[in-house]
């Protein structure tokens, strides 16, 4: 569903002919060894493809254009082995439409103190070759990530891993379609936004559909398909008594299965990998989709409620970035607080929290829902597993998109929640609830978020940098006076940046 295993990043080494063919042969050998080691790293989720060493402007531009047209290349990892005059790179970098990471390293980890001579110095001069390359990128005002250290080092692999995951999410966004079943929840501001601007800047397209599009697929679902899926529910979850075979509300479970099958057909037919719905537009449905949405998220689809397409896109991006990592990612909403003992947040939604964030076996239950005006919906009920997590929101600031991310710690409830029949997560935000909530509100962060147990702030910061979004981080070091100043400085920067060339 995320297609990450088929993606690749190209490892590109720069040099020149000044030092002769023997030197270039060593450059090729070193480059191949380094590329193979990076590709073999268990941390990096994509294949690293080592490209031939580039030594002139024509080969550089040709490689960048090839990267642009490659359907599997998510970006470049660049390294200047010797001294690669940066004017050679202008045409290629100007043409490059994919992100790149600048790896500042050298083949040898240690100086050969007893044997070092000028031949060694001429060959192993990344220390100033990469500075030359860094200058031209800064002069051209290009966005990139710079990673410094030995190519063998696990920390370097970790930084490259974060960037490649962000590049995969950006690659996915280039073709991402988001389907909106119904419009935005009426009179709500933060979940709205400029869909045209989003497609220009963030690449994904947002398209509206009537609920009848879903109903049409549901009417085509056979009873055999419904029975097969309800049997899967019975086997996978702890099913509440009324929903079991011969239970008094078994038909509600069957209808939930019909909704899920219809949704899967609808998403397949439209090519959408993220979607929204709204409880204000359920015409023809007997219940608000609950378990269907939860299971689709678990399969990698992005989702947000009430027409919030920006959060649906963010959840999809976070799903792609977290491919293969332990833990889950879900649509989330800050719901209510525990204000004592430093403060905690109880996050939930009416129905739609992804079961990937729990290690427990969810229970399939049916309970009344006080909004929507429909029948009692079926949902999976569970509590999120404990551990570190990030909670993030994308908002439209008018002249830019802003990503707000908060480092949090998921915790167990202090007491049982016997009367709360929804999936939920409880967390302590960094540095504390008072500071985190103040900063979040000052930044305009939404009540809808994407929560991930697998990603770090670095993943989200890299994704924001690649996609050209502003990024505001709330963590243990956040101080409100500094945060207010950052907001003011960013406003000035994004206003002036439009005129910088």
N, C-alpha and C positions, 0 to 999 in steps of 0.2 A: 504493500500500500504506500510505502514511502520511497521505494526505489533506490535507496541510498547505496546498497551493495553494488550497483552497476555504475556508480559515478566515479570520477577520477579527478585528481589535481595534477597539473603538469609541473615537473621540477625543471626549471630553466636556469642554466648556468651561463654567465656572461664572461667573455674574455676578449682577446684581440690577437692579431698576428705579430705584434711587436717582438714577442719573445721566441718566435720560431716554432717549427712543427713539433720538435721534441717536447717542448713545454705544453703545447696544445694536446698532445697525446696523453700526457700526465693529467691534464685538466679533465679530459674525457674519462679517464680511468677513475679519478677521484669523484667526479660527478656521478658516474654509474654506481660506484660503491655507496655513496651517500643516498642516492635515490632509492636503491634497493633496500637499504636499512630503514629508511623512512616508510617505504611501502610495507615492510615486514613488521613495523611497529604495531603492537596490539592496541595501542591507544587511538591510532588514526583510522577513521571509519571508511575512508575511500582509498582506492588504488592510487599510488603515486607513480606516475608515468614519467620516466626520465627522457627528456628530449635532447637532441644533439646540441652541443655547445654553440652558442651564437656569438659571432665575431664581427658583424657589420650591420648597418642599418637595414639593409634589404632582408637579411635572414630574420632579424628581430621583428620587423613589421609583418613578414609572411607568417611567422609563428603566431603572432598576436591575432591576425585575421583567421588563422586556422583554429585557434582557441575559440574565437567568437562563433564560428560555424559548427564546432563540435557539439553534438547533442549530449555528450556525457561529461565534458569538461566543466567543472564548477569554478575553476580559477587557476592562477599560476602561483607557484612558489619560486621566487627569484633569488639568485645568489651570484655575487660577483667574485669568482675565484681569484682572478688576478686584478688587473686594472682595466675596466671596460669603460672607455670614454663615454660619458653620458649623453652627449649630443647624438650618438648613434641610436639612442633609445627613444628619442622624442617622437618620431613617426609611429613606432610601435605602441608606445604608451598612449599616444593620442588616439590611436585606433582601437585600443583594447576596450572592450565593452564588458569584460568580466572582472571580478575582483582579483586582487593579488596580495600576496604576503611577501614581505621582504625578510628573508632569513639571513641574518648577519652572523656568519660563522666562519670557520676555516677547517681545512681537512685535518690538520694536526691539532691535537688538544694541548700539547706541550711544546715549548721551544726546545729544539735539539742543541742544547747549550754548547756542547763540545764540537759539534760539526757544522753549525750554521754558517753559511757563506752567502755571497751575493746571488748565486743561482737560486738558493732556497728563498731568499728575500724577494727576488723578482717573481717567483712562482706563487708564493704564499703571501699575497698582499691584500687580502680581503679587508684588512683593517682600514685601508684608505680607498680601495676599490668600491666598497659598499658605501663609503661616505660620498664619493662622487655620484653614485647611483641615487643615494638618498637626497642629494641636493636637487637633482633634476625633478624628482617627484615632488619635492617641496616647492620648487620654482613653478611647476605646472599645477600646483595645488591639488595633487591627487590624493584621494583617500586610500590608505593601505594600513596593514598591520605590520609592525616591526617586531621581530623575535630575535633576541640576542643570546648566544651561548653555543656550546658544543652540540653538533648535530646528533651525537650519541646520547645526550643527556635526557633523562625522563621528563624533566620539567619543560625542556624545549618541545618534546613530543606532545606534552599536555597543552601547551600554548598553540601548537599547530593543530592539534585535535579540536580545540575550541573554534578556531577559525574555519577549519574545513567543515565542521558541522553547521556553522553559520552560513558558509558559502553554499552548502547543500540546500538550506532553507531558502536562500535567495534564488538559487537555481529553480527550486520548486515553484517559487512565486511567479516566475516568468510565464508559466502556463496555468497558474492557479485560477480556477473558476469558483466563485462563491455564489451559491443559490440562496435567495431569500424567499421563503415561503410566507407571504404576507409582508407588510411594511414594518417600519420601525414602530415601537410602542408609542402611542400617541402622547405628544407633549413632552417627551423625554429628550434632553439635549445631548448628553455626553455620548450616547450611543449613535448619534447621527454623524454625518461627515460628508466630505466631498468625494464622491465615488469616482468622478473623472480625474481629480487630482491624485487619488490613490492609484489609479491605473497608470497615470503618467509617472509618478514617483516610485510607487511600490510594485507596479507591474500587474498585479492581479486584477481580474475583472469581476464586478459585482452585478448580478442580474436578478431581477425580480420575477417571481412566478406566483400565480394564483394557487390557492390551496386545492383547487379542482385538478391541478396537474398531479398532485399526490393522490387524490381520490381516484383518478382514472387508473393509476397503476394498482391501487388497492383492489379495485373491482376486478382486476385481471388475476389476482392471486387465487390459487386453487385451495380447496379444503385440505388436500394432501400436503401442500406446502405449509399450511398453518399447523397441521398436526405434527409435522416433522419438527418445526421450530419450537412448538410448545413442549414437545418431548425433550428437546435440547435444554430448554429452560429448567425442566424438572430435574435433569441430570446435573446441570451446571451449578444451580443455586439451591439454597434452602428455601423452598417454596412454601409460603404461608398456607395454612389449612384451607381457607376459602378458595384459593386458586388451584388447588390440586385436582386431579381427575375426580369427577363427581362432586367437587366442591360447589358451593352456592354461587361463586363468582368466577367459575372457570371460563365462562364466555368472555369476561373482561381480559383474561390472559390471552385468549385466542385472538381477541381484537387487537391487543397490543402486538401480538406476533404479526398480524396482518399489516399493521402500520409499519413495523420494521421491514417486512419484505417489500412493501410498497415503496418505502423510503429508499431502500437499496436499489430498486429498479429505477426510481426517479433520478437518484444521484448518478447511476451508471449511464442513463440515457442522456443526461445533461452534461456529463463529464465533470461534475462538481466534486471537489474534494474537501469542501467546507460548506456549511449551510447554517441558516438561522430559521427560527420560526417565532411565532408570537401567540400568546394566549388570547389576544384580541381578534385573531382571525383563525377560527377553527371550524368554519362552516363545513358541515358534512362529516367531521370527525366526531366520534363518540367520546373520545378522551384526549387530553393533551399528551403528545408523545413523551414518554418517560424512559422506560427500559430500552426502547428502540434507539433513542439518542445516546444513551449511556453505552450501549454495545457498539454503536457506530464510532463513537469516540475511541473506544478501546481498540478498534481496528485501524485507527490512524486518522480518521476524519476530524477536521476542525469544526467546532460548533460554538455558538453563543445564542442566548435567548433574546427575545424581544427585538429581533431584527438587527442585533449588534454585529454587523459584518466585520468591523475592525478587530473585535476580540475573536471572532471565528477564524479570521486569517491568522491572528497571533497564535491561537491554540494549534492550528495546523503547522505553522512554522516551528513551534516548540516540539510538536510531535516528530517532525522531520529531524530536527537537531538532536533529539534524544534517542534516535533509532539505535537499538542494540544495547542501550544502557539500562542498568537495573533501576527500577522505580517507575513511576507513572507521571502523566501530565493530564491536566483536566481544566475544563472551564470551571470558573469559580466566581463567587460573589461574597464580598464582605457583608455579613448579615447583621450580626449583633455582637456586643462586647461583654467581657468580664472585666470590670474596671478596677478590681482590687488586685493586690499582690503584683503590681507592675503592669497588669493589663494583658488580656488575651483577646483574640478575635475568633468568633465562631463563623466559619465560612460554610456556605451551602448554596443551594438554589431550590426552587420548588421540587424539581425532579432530576435535573440533568447534570449529575456529577459522574465523572468517568471512574469505573471500577479499577482502572489500572493503578490508582493511588492507594489501594489497600492490599494487604497480604492475607486478609481474612476472606472467608467464603461469604459473599454477599447474600442477603436474603431478599427474595422477590416478594413484595408485599403490595397490598392495595389499600388505599386510604382516601378519604374525601380530600378535595382541594377547594379552597374557599374562593378561588378566582377562576375565570374562564367559562363558567356556566355549563360545563360538560360533566360526563360521568366520572366516577372515581378512577384515577389513572394508576396503572401499574408502574412500580419503580423498584430499583435495587437500593437497599438500605445497608449502609456500612459506615465505619469510621476510618479515616485515612491513617495510614501507618505513621509512626513517629520518625523524626529525622530532619535534617536540613532540607530547605526548599527555597525556591524563589517564587515571588508573586509579581506579576507584571501586567501592565496596561498600556494600550496604545490609544492616544487621543489626537484629535484634529485641532491644531491651534490656529488654523486659518492660513498662515503662511508656511507651515511646516507640520509634520507629524512628530509627535513626542512619545517616546517610550519611557515609562516610569517603572522602575524595578526595585523591589524591597526584598532583602534577605530575611528569611523567617525560619523559625524552628517549629515543626509540627509536634504536637504533644497529645497525650491521651486526655480525655475528659476527666475533670476532677471528680465527677460523680456520674453515675449512669444517666442516660437520656431516654427513659422508657416511653416518653410521650412525643418524641421528635422523630417521626417516621420518614426521614429523608437521609440521603447520604450527606456526610458532613466532614469537615476538617477543622481542627482547632490549632491555632498557632500563636506563638509569641513573636511579634515583629522586632527586628533590630532597629535602633538600639533599645527601644522600649515603645510601648503603645503611644504614649503621649507625643514623643518626637516623631515617630513614624507616621502617625495619622496627621499630625500638623503639616509635615513636609508633603505627604501625599495630597492633601487638600490644597495646599499652596500651589502644587504643581498641576492641579486640575485632573489628577488621576481618576479613572472611572471606578464605579463600584463593581463592574464586571472585569474579570482578570483571567489570565492563564496562570495556573499554578503547576510547578514542576518540581518533582523530587530528584530529578536526574541532572538538570542543567545548573549552571552557576552564573553568577553575574557576568563573568567573562564571556560566556556564550552569548548572552543577550547584548552585551556591549559590542561585541564583534558584529553581531547581526545588525544592530543599529548603525554602526559605522559603514558597513557594506551597503545598506539600503538608504543611507543618507538621512536617517532619522536623528533627531536630538535624543540624547539618552541621559536620564537623571537617575542616580542610584541612591537608595536609602539603605544604609547599613550601620554597623556598629560605630563608625566614625562620624556619622552625620550630626551636625550641629545646625540648629535652625538659622542662626545669624549667617553662617556661611552658605547655607542652602538658599536663603533669600537673595544673597548676593549673586549666587550662581544663576538663579532665575533671571535676575536683571542683566547680568553679563550676556547670557544666552540670547535674550531678546535683542540686545544691541548687535551681537554677532550675526544672528540670522537675518537681521534687517540689512546690515552692511554687506554680508556675504553675497548678496544678489548682485552687487556692483563690482565685486572683486574678480579680476581675470588675470 
